Amino acid sequence: MNSGFKIQGAKELEFFLKTFPKKVEKRLLKGALSAAALPIKREAKKLAPKRTGTLKKAIKSRRVKGRRAAVQVYVERGKRAKNDAWYAHIIEEGAKPHIIKGRKGRGLTIGGRTVQSVKHPGVKARPFMRPALETQARTAIGQFGKKLAMLIERELSK
């Protein structure tokens, strides 16, 4: 994605943040990144198709565990997910026409009858995550800067 804008002062900010202890630097960045993720998450929820509402409810943001300061906006999926939107990638990217076959020795039961395979017509892409990122990138960067400045001020006043 070419955002069409440059962030000025990134190197200076990086140098300034290094003056803090590693734990503090990480906490500052994670807080600012969490704030930056919110406009993207809100926009993705607005753009998500609303047939049942499950996809919209499954859009989350969280801090990534580990050494790096990182935050992600994602669609919750899997057995443990409260709102399992396993199909989110299909809505985002679409699907070409394809054949769906039953598992070994078993057919597919569709409408009360069993068949060995069925031709799926495909699905047109209805992107919601990429457009959310593209339209909210500037806002996210602004939120990052505001939150980081506020957190730095708070840290320096301790």
N, C-alpha and C positions, 0 to 999 in steps of 0.2 A: 504494500500500500504506500503510495507516495502522498504524504499529507499536505505538501505544498507550503510548509512553514518550518522555520528553524527555531530552536530553543537557544536563546542567548544566555550565557553565564553558566552553562552546565558544568564546565571544567572547574570554574571557581566554586560552584556549589559543592562539587565532589571534594575539592580540596578542603573547604570549610567543614564539611561533615566529618572528614577524617580527623579533625581536631577533637571530636568527641570520643569517648570510649566506645569500643565496638558495639556493646549492648545498646547504648543510647542511640548510636547512629542507626542501628537496625530498627529500633523501636520508632524512631522518627520517620524513617522511610516507609515502614509498614503502615503507620498511621496515615501518612500522606497518600500512599497507594490505595488504601482502603477508601479514602474520600474520592479519589480519582475514578475508582471503579463504579461508584454509584450512578453517575449520569449514563454510563454505558448500559448498566443493568436495567435502569428505568426505561431507556429507549428500546432495548431488546424486548422487554415485557410489553411495551406498547405495540411493537411491530409483529410480535408472535401471533400466528393465526389462533383464533379463539373458539375452536369447535367445542371443546370440553373445558378448557381452562387449565388443563393439566400442564401443558407446555409452559404457559405463562407462570404458573406456580413453581415450576421446576427450575426457573432461571435464578441462579444464586451468585453471590460473590463470596470469596473467602481468602484468607491469608494462606499462602502456601507454606507448609512446614519445611524446615530445613535451614541451611545456613544463609541463603540469599534472602534479601527482602523482596518479596514478590506477592502479588495478589492476582487472582484470576476471576473472570466472569465465566460461568459455565452452566450447562444444563445438567441437572442432577439425574442420574440414571443408575440402574442396577437393582439387585434384590433388596437392598437395605433402604433404597430411596423411598421417601414418603410419597412423593409425586414422581413416579417413574416415567420419564419421557424418553424412552429408549429409541424412539423414532425421530428425534430432533434432527439428526444429521440428514435424514431423508428429506425432511421439510426444507432444511437449509440448502441442500445441494441438489435435490431432486433424484429421480431414479429412472433409468432407461427401461424400456419394455424388456421383460425377462420371463423365463419359465420357473415356476416354483414346483419342486418335486417333493413327494412324500418321503419320509425316512425309510431306510431299508425295510422292505417287506410290508410297510404300512402305507396306506394312502392318505390323502387329505380329506377331511370331512368338511364339506361345504354345503350348507343348507340342508343337512340331514342325509346327504348322499356322499359316498366315498369315491374319490377319483385319484388317479396316480399322479397327475400333474395338472397345473392350470397356468394359462398364459396371463401374466400381469401386464396391463397396458402401460405401466410406468407412471411417474408422478412429476409434474412440473415443479421446478425449484421455487420456493417462496422464502428467500433469505430474510433473516431477521437479526442474526448476530453480526454479520459483516457490516450491513448498513448502520447498525447501532454504533459500532466502533467508528466507522467513517464519519458519521454525522456528529458524534459526540467527542471526537478526539480533542478538539480545541477546548471544549468545556472541561473535559477530564484533566487536561494539563493545567488549566486555570485553577481547578479545585485542588490539584496536587500542590501547586505553588502556595495557595492561600493556607491550606492545612499545614504544610511544612513550615511556613513562616510562623504560624500560630504556635506550633509545637516547639519550634526553636526558641521563640520568645519565652514560652513557659519553662523550658529547660534552663535557659540562661538566668531566669529570675529565681531559680532555686538556690 
